[in-house]
Structures are given as C-alpha cells and as structure tokens.
Amino acid sequence: MINRWRAGRFEIDLSRPRVMGIVNATPDSFAGDTGAGTARSRLELVDRHLADGADLIDIGGESTRPGAPAVSADVELARILPVLRHAVRLGVPVSVDTRKVAVMRAALAEGADIINDVQALQAAGAEELLAEQSDTGICLMHMRGDPESMQQQACYDDVVHEVVGFLQMRVAALVARGVARERIVLDPGFGFAKIAEPQPEPASAAIRAAFAGFAVAGGLVQEVHAGHNHRPAGTRARGRQRGCRAGLGGQRRQHRARA
C-alpha cells in the first residue's frame, strides 16, 4: 500500500491522518466561514488554519453545496488567486478545489501543489493537463451530475460497488496517461449524491467502512467527511440504496487523508 502522496513541492506522509484547512472563497459557503468576509479575511483564515495545526490548505472559489449554480472561470480565479498567492509562500502543500481546466492551469502556474476536482478530471482537457505535470497531486472525487443537480441522482443498486468502480475507472484512465499512482488520492464524495431519504446514514456508513482499509487500483484513499460529525469507519461493508429521492448531503468540510 502506498503511504506517501506526491503533491507538487511535497511528499505527504499518510501513515497517519492529515488535516486539510478549507478556505471557501465564495459568497455562499454553507458554513458561513468566509463568504461574507473580505479578501483579507481569507488570508487571515489561511494563517489561522496553520496556527491551529492544519497540514494542508485547500482553496475553492465555486460553491459545491447542493443546488449551487456554476460560476465562470474568471469569477472563480478572481476569488482564489489572492489566497493562493499568499498560501504558497507559507511552506505547506496548497490544494485548489476546481473542476475547470482554465482554473487548474492558472492555479498550477501560481504554484498550486494539488488539484482537487469534485468531477474527477472528467472535463475536456483535464486529464491531459494533469498528465503533463510531473508531480502535481490529484484528488479524484465521485459525484453524479453537477452541484446544481446532484441530489436528484442519489439512486444506486449498490452504492459502494458503484462508487468504487467509478474511482477505479478514473485512476486507470490517469495511469494509462502516465500519471504515477502515488500522485493520486480518492474521495468517495460523502454528501454528493450519496444519501437519500428516509435513511441517509446506511449508504454513507457503508462507504466509510469499505474505504477504511481499501486502496483503489493502487492509489491512495482520501476520506472526506461531510458536515461536522464523523463516526469512525468500521469493517468492510456493502450498502444498497434504491429510489431517486432528493438527497440530504452537504458540502465537504473536514478532510483527513488516509492510506
């Protein structure tokens, strides 16, 4: 099993959990942490995360909460670039959360170490761009549709099998382009078209259990917790979820990378 994540300027030891501090450079963060603040407050939040012990910083300029509309690449870049330029000088790995190739390219030019994509590099040109990089870390997430429509797609015969199969396919596509496995971590995407009423917990619990000791296609597994409450993963399990009802998920908040 791979225990080191190659991430730009850094190799991150994943033999123990790592904490990623999130900076939502958006006006509609569900957490209310930075949306109403100034650009300066976002820089201060980076500093505060590091003072509190964060190992990585993740910056996003487009909300991915359920129902959120898309924004343009220009808007996204205007939000994230001041924060990114500040963060890359602080000696820690810096991730940019985006699904747009133009934003990825600009972020890499500014020194981002990691591209964290909720759509797993499925946009045209995304695979090619990341394959051109020799060391950039990659986080591939499972999500159906886009943030605006995803919660209407929480419909599975076997949620664990389908999530794992999708991530295996995405890893294989990158490896076929020459991307080293140690550059890749995986995010099952809790809260992203995973849980449906009336029993939301079994699906998420089954995914957590399956990923607790599981490395997909030789890649690393990143466990990302939705909301503020996390229960430790148990033994490997499988979950079934039928019916296409509106989901109950939330935006990603606390990230802990795990081999």
C-alpha positions as CSV (number, residue, x, y, z in Angstrom):
1,M,0.0,0.0,0.0
2,I,1.2,3.5,-0.9
3,N,1.7,5.7,2.2
4,R,3.2,8.8,0.6
5,W,1.3,11.2,-1.5
6,R,3.4,13.0,-4.1
7,A,1.9,16.5,-4.1
8,G,3.8,19.2,-6.0
9,R,6.7,20.5,-3.9
10,F,5.9,18.0,-1.1
11,E,5.6,14.3,-0.3
12,I,2.9,13.9,2.3
13,D,3.2,11.0,4.7
14,L,-0.2,9.4,5.0
15,S,0.8,6.8,7.6
16,R,-1.2,8.9,9.9
17,P,-4.3,11.2,9.3
18,R,-3.6,14.7,7.9
19,V,-5.8,17.7,8.4
20,M,-6.7,20.0,5.5
21,G,-7.8,23.5,6.3
22,I,-10.5,24.7,4.0
23,V,-10.8,28.3,2.7
24,N,-14.2,28.8,0.9
25,A,-13.6,32.0,-1.2
26,T,-17.2,32.2,-2.1
27,P,-20.2,34.4,-1.1
28,D,-22.4,31.4,-0.3
29,S,-20.4,28.9,1.8
30,F,-23.0,26.9,3.8
31,A,-20.6,27.2,6.8
32,G,-20.6,31.0,6.7
33,D,-16.9,31.0,7.3
34,T,-15.6,33.3,4.6
35,G,-18.4,34.1,2.3
36,A,-19.3,37.4,3.8
37,G,-15.7,38.3,4.6
38,T,-13.1,40.4,2.7
39,A,-10.2,39.1,0.7
40,R,-8.0,40.0,3.7
41,S,-10.1,37.8,6.0
42,R,-9.5,34.9,3.7
43,L,-5.7,35.4,4.0
44,E,-6.1,35.5,7.8
45,L,-8.1,32.3,7.7
46,V,-5.2,30.6,6.0
47,D,-2.9,31.8,8.7
48,R,-5.3,30.7,11.4
49,H,-5.7,27.2,10.0
50,L,-1.9,26.7,10.0
51,A,-1.7,28.1,13.6
52,D,-4.3,25.6,14.6
53,G,-2.2,22.7,13.1
54,A,-3.5,22.2,9.6
55,D,-1.2,20.2,7.4
56,L,-2.6,21.3,4.0
57,I,-4.6,24.2,2.7
58,D,-7.5,23.8,0.2
59,I,-8.9,26.8,-1.6
60,G,-12.2,26.9,-3.5
61,G,-13.8,29.7,-5.5
62,E,-17.0,27.9,-6.6
63,S,-19.5,26.6,-4.2
64,T,-20.3,22.9,-4.5
65,R,-23.1,22.8,-2.0
66,P,-26.3,21.0,-3.2
67,G,-28.1,23.3,-5.6
68,A,-25.3,25.8,-6.1
69,P,-25.1,27.3,-9.6
70,A,-21.9,27.3,-11.6
71,V,-19.7,30.4,-11.9
72,S,-17.3,31.5,-14.6
73,A,-13.6,30.7,-14.6
74,D,-12.9,34.4,-14.4
75,V,-15.0,34.8,-11.3
76,E,-13.5,31.7,-9.7
77,L,-10.0,32.9,-10.4
78,A,-10.7,36.4,-9.0
79,R,-11.8,34.8,-5.8
80,I,-8.9,32.3,-5.3
81,L,-5.8,33.9,-6.7
82,P,-5.1,36.3,-3.8
83,V,-5.5,33.5,-1.3
84,L,-3.4,31.1,-3.4
85,R,-0.5,33.5,-3.8
86,H,-0.5,34.0,-0.1
87,A,-0.7,30.4,0.8
88,V,2.0,29.1,-1.5
89,R,4.6,31.2,0.4
90,L,3.9,29.5,3.7
91,G,5.7,26.2,3.3
92,V,2.7,23.8,3.2
93,P,1.0,21.9,0.4
94,V,-1.7,24.0,-1.2
95,S,-4.7,22.5,-3.0
96,V,-7.1,24.2,-5.3
97,D,-10.7,22.8,-5.5
98,T,-11.9,23.3,-9.0
99,R,-13.5,21.4,-11.9
100,K,-12.5,23.9,-14.6
101,V,-9.4,23.4,-16.8
102,A,-8.7,27.1,-17.1
103,V,-8.7,27.5,-13.4
104,M,-6.5,24.4,-12.9
105,R,-4.0,25.8,-15.4
106,A,-3.8,29.2,-13.8
107,A,-3.6,27.7,-10.3
108,L,-0.7,25.5,-11.4
109,A,1.1,28.5,-12.9
110,E,0.8,30.2,-9.5
111,G,2.3,27.2,-7.7
112,A,-0.6,25.1,-6.5
113,D,0.6,21.7,-5.4
114,I,-2.7,19.8,-5.7
115,I,-5.8,19.8,-7.9
116,N,-8.9,18.7,-6.1
117,D,-11.7,18.0,-8.5
118,V,-15.2,17.1,-7.5
119,Q,-15.8,15.7,-11.0
120,A,-12.6,13.6,-11.1
121,L,-10.9,15.3,-14.1
122,Q,-13.8,14.5,-16.5
123,A,-13.8,17.9,-18.1
124,A,-12.3,18.0,-21.6
125,G,-8.6,18.6,-21.4
126,A,-8.3,18.0,-17.6
127,E,-6.6,14.6,-17.8
128,E,-4.2,15.9,-20.4
129,L,-3.3,18.9,-18.3
130,L,-2.6,16.9,-15.2
131,A,-0.7,14.2,-17.2
132,E,1.7,16.9,-18.4
133,Q,2.6,17.7,-14.8
134,S,5.3,15.5,-13.2
135,D,4.5,16.0,-9.5
136,T,1.1,17.7,-9.0
137,G,-1.1,15.9,-6.5
138,I,-4.5,14.9,-7.7
139,C,-7.7,14.2,-5.7
140,L,-10.4,12.5,-7.7
141,M,-13.9,12.6,-6.2
142,H,-17.1,10.7,-7.0
143,M,-20.1,12.8,-7.8
144,R,-23.1,12.4,-10.2
145,G,-24.0,15.3,-12.3
146,D,-23.1,18.7,-11.0
147,P,-23.7,20.5,-7.7
148,E,-26.9,22.0,-9.1
149,S,-28.5,18.7,-9.9
150,M,-26.6,16.0,-8.0
151,Q,-29.0,15.4,-5.1
152,Q,-31.7,14.3,-7.6
153,Q,-29.3,11.5,-8.7
154,A,-28.8,9.7,-5.3
155,C,-30.1,6.4,-6.8
156,Y,-28.0,3.2,-6.6
157,D,-28.4,-0.6,-6.7
158,D,-25.2,-0.9,-4.7
159,V,-23.7,2.4,-3.7
160,V,-20.3,1.0,-2.6
161,H,-19.8,-1.0,-5.7
162,E,-20.7,1.9,-8.0
163,V,-18.6,4.5,-6.2
164,V,-15.5,2.2,-6.0
165,G,-16.0,1.1,-9.7
166,F,-16.1,4.7,-10.8
167,L,-13.0,5.7,-8.9
168,Q,-11.1,2.6,-10.2
169,M,-12.0,3.7,-13.7
170,R,-10.8,7.2,-13.2
171,V,-7.5,6.0,-11.7
172,A,-7.0,3.6,-14.6
173,A,-7.6,6.4,-17.1
174,L,-4.9,8.6,-15.5
175,V,-2.4,5.8,-15.1
176,A,-2.9,5.0,-18.8
177,R,-1.7,8.6,-19.5
178,G,1.4,8.0,-17.4
179,V,0.3,9.6,-14.1
180,A,2.1,7.9,-11.2
181,R,-0.3,6.3,-8.7
182,E,1.4,8.0,-5.8
183,R,0.1,11.3,-7.1
184,I,-3.5,10.2,-6.7
185,V,-5.8,10.2,-3.7
186,L,-9.5,9.3,-3.9
187,D,-12.6,11.0,-2.3
188,P,-15.8,9.0,-2.2
189,G,-17.7,12.3,-2.0
190,F,-19.9,12.0,1.1
191,G,-22.8,14.3,0.7
192,F,-22.5,14.4,-3.1
193,A,-25.5,12.4,-4.5
194,K,-24.9,9.6,-1.9
195,I,-27.7,9.7,0.6
196,A,-31.4,9.7,0.1
197,E,-34.4,9.9,2.4
198,P,-35.7,8.3,4.6
199,Q,-32.5,6.5,5.8
200,P,-29.4,8.5,4.8
201,E,-26.9,7.0,7.2
202,P,-26.6,3.4,5.9
203,A,-25.1,4.5,2.5
204,S,-22.5,6.8,4.0
205,A,-21.7,4.3,6.7
206,A,-21.2,1.5,4.1
207,I,-18.9,3.7,2.0
208,R,-16.8,4.7,5.0
209,A,-16.4,1.1,6.0
210,A,-15.4,0.0,2.6
211,F,-12.8,2.7,2.3
212,A,-11.4,2.3,5.8
213,G,-8.8,-0.2,4.7
214,F,-9.1,-0.1,0.9
215,A,-6.7,1.3,-1.7
216,V,-8.4,1.6,-5.1
217,A,-6.2,0.5,-8.0
218,G,-3.1,1.1,-6.0
219,G,-4.0,4.8,-5.4
220,L,-4.4,6.4,-2.0
221,V,-7.7,6.9,-0.4
222,Q,-8.7,10.3,1.0
223,E,-11.6,10.1,3.4
224,V,-13.6,13.4,3.3
225,H,-16.2,14.0,6.0
226,A,-19.4,15.9,5.2
227,G,-20.7,18.2,7.9
228,H,-19.1,18.4,11.4
229,N,-19.9,14.9,12.8
230,H,-17.7,11.9,12.0
231,R,-18.1,8.4,13.2
232,P,-15.1,6.1,12.9
233,A,-15.2,3.7,10.0
234,G,-16.0,0.1,10.8
235,T,-15.4,-3.1,8.9
236,R,-15.8,-3.5,5.2
237,A,-19.5,-3.5,4.2
238,R,-21.8,-3.0,1.3
239,G,-24.7,-0.7,1.0
240,R,-27.9,-0.7,-1.1
241,Q,-29.9,2.4,-1.8
242,R,-32.9,2.4,-4.1
243,G,-35.2,5.1,-5.2
244,C,-34.3,8.5,-6.6
245,R,-35.3,11.0,-3.9
246,A,-33.8,14.3,-3.0
247,G,-30.6,13.8,-1.1
248,L,-29.6,15.2,2.3
249,G,-25.9,15.8,1.7
250,G,-23.8,18.8,2.5
251,Q,-20.6,20.4,1.3
252,R,-17.2,18.9,2.2
253,R,-15.7,20.5,5.3
254,Q,-13.2,18.4,7.2
255,H,-10.6,16.5,5.2
256,R,-8.5,13.7,6.6
257,A,-6.2,11.9,4.2
258,R,-5.8,8.2,4.9
259,A,-3.9,5.4,3.2
